[in-house]
Amino acid sequence: MEACAAELTRKTGIPISGADLRRVFSALKTSDEFWHITHLTGRPFNVVAESLRCFIERGWVKAENQRLTLTPAGERLAREQGVEPFIESGCQVCNRRGVSLDCWQGLLQRFRACASARPLPVINYDQGFVTEETTVARIAMMADRGDIQGKELLVLGDDDLVSLAAGLSGLPRRVVVLEVDERLSHFINTVAARENLPVEAHSFDLVHPLPSELRGSFDTFLTDPPETLEALSIFIGRGLAGLKGAGCAGYFGLTRTESSLTKWRAFQAKITGHFGVVITDIIHDFNEYVNWDYLLESVRDDLPFVQTWPRYNWYRSAMFRVETVDDRFFRLEEGMQGAPLYEDEEALIFTRRFRKE
């Protein structure tokens, strides 16, 4: 198992341990669908795909009709390794989020109606939006923490349309969106004008510094950035640049599908060290994403078991909340032209190195 892990580390460029491979075995004892296996393992997409390829080549797994099962040899190895199936015990009432939507059903209905004509995700900006329930759950969480009532909210990138849900809730005093996709900024402004919401969207690329009039103007920011370390640093740094001072909050998502625990460790160290803020909450699987239309076009096509449409919304991310303790937190103010925002070796769309020539 350790030899297999070392081989995969060399091939993917991502640190992989024997414990990671045992998690893949546990997932195989729980599900036969690639996307569910990927979700269960909590490991990057390409780690799971390459691990399964290795298992098939070694005769531990068979792939038939796009389903993955352990062979007798794989079952023997699983027993030798002490591998058992996962037990999925997350709360079904709140969908593992820790917030109830019971008192938010009216907002959910209004938001669904407003979002029904939304622009569809495009690959150019690595887009993919969450379910309507997730968007409203974000409002519920911010309200639960006292971060939205009567506050000014900055949203950095908004294909999830959090700005509209926030405006419809009647809670924030002001919502400002900075969005690189002009389709989305136009849609948000159109709905906001029709519904008389305190929401304004501006077409803006976050590689540029925040406009001076927005710096230090907000109580809370929310963003859902691409997951390269560079993009995470830019989006969170811009969010912090928009905050007023001590006692302000920021929210963002981070997956296990496109970010290894090695990346999590590096980024958490940057949050508390370089950025100088504290992490108050990490809620596993809080954000549930709708399967985007271009999914199979964007991922590797050399493994048949990958090229199958998911049976459920498999892509999830944890919700982070950070808070400023004093006025000494880092605000990103310089430009960041040329930073690789969308791809590293752990990104879902980083598949060229694995595809057959």
Secondary structure, 3 states (H helix, E strand, C coil): CHHHHHHHHHHHCCCCCHHHHHHHHHHHCCCCCHHHHHHHHCCCHHHHHHHHHHHHHCCCEEEECCEEEECHHHHHHHHHCCCCCCCCCCCCCCCCCCCCCHHHHHHHHHHHHHHCCCCCCCHHHCCCCECHHHHHHHHHHHHHCCCCCCCEEEEECCCCCHHHHHHHHCCCCEEEEEECCHHHHHHHHHHHHHHCCCEEEEECCCCCCCCHHHCCCECEEEECCCCCHHHHHHHHHHHHHCECCCCCEEEEEECCCCCCHHHHHHHHHHHHCCCCCEEEEEEEEEEEECCCCCHHHHCCCCCCCCCCCCCCCCCEEEEEEEECCCCCCCCCCCCCCCCCCCCCCCCCCCCHHHCCC
